[in-house]
Amino acid sequence: MKPQGMKRSRIHGLGWGLLFVLLSTSVNGMQVSARVAVPTTEYRNVTLKELVSVYEQAYGAQKFHVNASTRQTMPEGDQVVRLVFDVANPAHETRTKAQLSFQFHSPGKDACTPCSVTREMFSVGEHDEYTGEEWDAFQRQLVAADKRATDEIARKLGASVAQLEKYPSYFGKPVEHTLCRAGETIMFSCPSRNKQIAVCAAPAENSAFGLLHYRFGDNQHLDLEFPKNPIPLPAYASGNHPGDGSRGNLIYLRLANGETTYTVFSESVTPSYSGEGAREIGGVLVEKRGKVLAKRMCDGDEYIYSGMLLDSKFFGVTVPVDTQGVTGFPAYK
């Protein structure tokens, strides 16, 4: 499924930076940017009350503080508990607090038959408030808290634990029918005739984007996938998002496979200030030693997933910034 509210649309005078803001989520009236989603965890042989209590203690030990807690009985009888934690940046107390949102779900009464726990992480306020080092430290806190919670639930309460990784995610929302896999983040994806083009990120080296995979093919067969083995991102990846304000913007990621490069791109163009004639295109450009071998376009009436390339911890932090530009496109500044 596509993320709720995300449909194929023409961009009328909107730069990609503004589009990134528009794709963020609102919690309690505050603008937030979804950062990382973890797979749903499923528990059995435990109660919903015990689950919530252990999570509160485990995250409290990592200096996360409960901001809000609500419990609701759905019309069909399901029990839903929502926990919101916040944590101050210890190096910069004046900055907006980061916030975590959990949803605990029990299909019936308090007994878990099973219960599911889904967590989504948000950075409240400006999405670039945290430096790369601060963000990595925050991620380590999360990993430690998650491990403590699941270990205590399994060891002390005797519950069974299972990770449910069904779909890849885009801005924290599950998405079906791409070439990305469960637990991965969709950095770029679009259908192209009877095939699909995709770049998928997997967490590694304390980064949600530590591994990047280019894939081309369909859900039954991949015509191409690389790299086969993990290699440092600077050795094969670079990209940028140049633009000339509201009239034209380009976002691209270039991945090298030997001497051949595959550049996925998405371009929005608004020829006039009125927005008339606006268009949005995307695809992949294949080159070898500077010579164009192929250019495959995304289907014109389908959604292009490319917004995650604008995450503030991607270009210039995880992936080197490219200064060469892309063959066949305007020299955006």
N, C-alpha and C positions, 0 to 999 in steps of 0.2 A: 504494500500500500504506500501511497505517497504521504508525506507529512501533511497533517491537517492544515488546510488553508493555503497550501502551496500549489499553485496551478501555473501552467505555462502562460506567460503574459509578455507583452511588449513593454519595454522600459521607456517611459516618457520623461526625458530630461533628468533621469536619476543616475548618479554615478554609482559604481559598485560599492564604494564605501558606505553610502547611504542605504543601499540595498541590504548590506550586511546588518545595519542597525534595524531595518524593518523586519528582518527575519528573526530577530531576537524575541524573547518571550516576556510577558508581563506577569509579575507576581505581586499581588496586593498593591497594584497601581504603580509599582516601581519597574523601570526598564532594566531587564537583565539579559545577559547573553549566555545561552547554553554552551557549556564547555565540554564536559565529558559525561557520557552515559555509561553505566556499567550494566552487565547482563542481570536480568532478574534472578534472584535467588529464591529457591523453593524449599520450604521446611515442612516436615511431618513429625508427628509424635511430640508435639509441643503446643502450647496455647498462644494465642495472639498476645495476651497480656504479658506472658513471659518473654516473647520476642521483643516487644517494644521496650521492656525494662532492660534487657541485656544490651540492646542497641544504644539506649540512653547512657548506660554505664561505659560501654566500650568507647563511644565517641567522646564522652566526658573526660575519659582518661587521656585523650589526645587534644584536650583543650577546645573541644567544640561544645557550645552551650545551646541548650534548647531555647529557641525563640518563640515557637508556637507548637501546640499539640491539639489536634481535633479528632473526634471519633464520630463516625456517621454510619447509620444503618440504612442500607439501600432498600428500595421498594421490594426487591426480590429476596431480601433477608441477608445479603452479604454484609460483612462488617469491614469498614475501611477506616484505618487510622492514618493520619498524616502528621509527620514530624518535620519540623523545620529547625535546623541547627545554624548558628552563625559562629564565625571565628574572626577575631581581629588580626590584622597583619601586625605581628609583634614589633617589626622594624619601623612601621609607619602607622601609629595608632590613629592618625587623622584620616587615613584612607577609609573608603567604604568597606564594610565587613563583607567577606565572602559568605555565601549561604548555600546550605545543602537542603534538599527536599527529599524526604522518604515517603513512600506510600506502602502501607502494610495492608494486605487484603486477605480476608478469610471468607471462603464460600459457605457461609452459614453462621454457626455460633462461634464461641471462642476457640474451640478445638481446631487445630490445623489439619485439614484433610484434602489438600495441603493448604498452607498459607504461602503467599508470595510477597517478597520484599523487592521493591524497585527503587533505585536511587538515581537522581539526576543532580549534577553539580552546576551551580550558577556563580557567576561573578557579578555581584550587584553593582550597578553604576556603569562607569566606563570600562569597556572590555579590556583595555590595555593598562589598567591601574597597577598590575603586578608585573615585576620584572621576570625574566626567564628563571633566575635563581630562586626567587620567591615562589614562583608557580611550581617549580620542581619540589621545593620543600613542602608546599601544600599538598602535592600529590603523594609524597611519602607519608604524611600524616593520615591521608585517606586510606592508603594501603594498610598501614598499621592498625587503624581503627576497624577496617573491614575484617582483617584477619582475626583480631581479638574477638569481634562479635561472633563470627562463624565458628571459631574454635571453642568458645565458651558454650555456645548453644549446642554444639555436637558433644562436647566433653561433659559438661555439667548437667545438661537437661536430657541427653541421650537422643537428641533429635537427628533425623536424617537430613542431609543437606545436598542440594543439587543445583548447579548453575544452568539456567535456561537461556542459551544463546541461540535464538531463533533467526534473528535478522541483523544485518548491519544497520548503522545509524547515520542520520544526517541531522545536525544540530540537535542531537540527543533523541531524535524520534526514529522509531524503526521503519525501515523501508524495504519493500519486497521488490523482486524482479529486476535486480541489478546483478552484476558479476562480482560484487563485493560479498564477503562471507560474514557469518555470525561473529560478532565481537569486533569487526572492523568499522572504520569510519569512511564514509563515502566522500572522497575529495573531489572527484569528477565522475560523472556518469550520464550517458544519454544513449538512446537507441539510434541506430544508423542502418536504415533499411532492415534487413533480416538479421543484423548483428547488433552487438552492444560494445560501446567503448567505456572503459572504466579505469580509474586510478583509485586504489583503496589503501588506507593507512591502518597499520596495526601498532599497538603500543610496544615500545622498547626503549631502553636507555632513559628511563624516567620521562619519556615523552609520549603523548598520545599519537604522535606521528612518526615514531622512530623507525618504522619500516613502511616503505611504499611499494606497491605492486601495480604494474600496468597489465591490464587484461583486455583481450579483444576476442570476440566469438559470441557464442550463445550459451544458454544454461545447460545445454547438453554436451557442448564441446568447445574448448578454448583453442582458437587458432594460434594465439600467442600469449605467453605470460612470462614476465621477467621482473626482477631478478629471481633466479631459482633459489639462491642462497643469500642470506643477509650480508649486505656490504654497507659501508658507511655512506650515508646520503650524499655528502658533498662529492663523492666519487661519480655519481651518475644523475643527480637531480639539481635543478635550478629553476627559477621562475621569477615572475614579477607581475605587477598590476598597474601599468601606466595608464594615463588618461589625460584628456584636455578639458577637464571640468565636466559640465553636464552634457556636452555634445557627443563625446565618444570615450569609451573605456574598454580596455582589453585586460583580461586576466589569463595567464598561461603558466603551464608547468611543463618543463622540458626534461625528459628522462632518456638517458643514453643506454643503449643495448649494444655494446661493442662500438662499431663505427656508425651505427644507425641511431638516430634520435627520433623520439616520438613526442611531439609537443601537443598536449591537449589545450584547447583554448575556448574561451567564451568572450564574445564581443557584443557590446551594446552600442548602438549608434542612433542619435537623434539629430537628423539633418537641420531641423529648425527649432527655434525656441518655443514654438507653439506645440511641439511634440508630434507634428504631422510627419508621417513617413518613418516613424521609429521602428527599429528592427533589432532582433537579438539572434545571433548565430553562434554555433559552436561546432567543434569537431576535433580532428587530430591531423597534424601535419607530419609526414614521415620524410626524413632527409638523411642522406648519406654523404659525408664529406662536403656539405654545403649544397648538394644538389637535391632538389625536391623529387622524391620518388612517388609520393601519393598524397592526396588531401581528401580525407573522408569527412563528410559533414554529418552533423546530427540531424535527425528528422525534424523538419521545420515546425511541426505542430505538437512536439513533445517537450516536456520540461527538461531543462539542462541543470543538473546538480553540479554547481561549481562554487557556491558560496563559502564552503569550508576552507577553500584556498586563501580566503581573506582573514583567517584567524590570526590574531596578532602574534601568536607564538609559532607561526609557520614560516613565511618568507623572512629572511634575515635573522632567524633564530634557529629553527630546525633545518631549513633548506636555504642554501645561498641565494642571494639576489642576483638575477641575470641582467646584464646590461646590453646584450647583443640585439634584442628585439626579435621579432618573428617575421620570417619571409612572407611578403605579400600583404602586410598590414601597415597602416599609417605609422609614422614615427611619433607615437604618442609620447608626450613629455610628462 
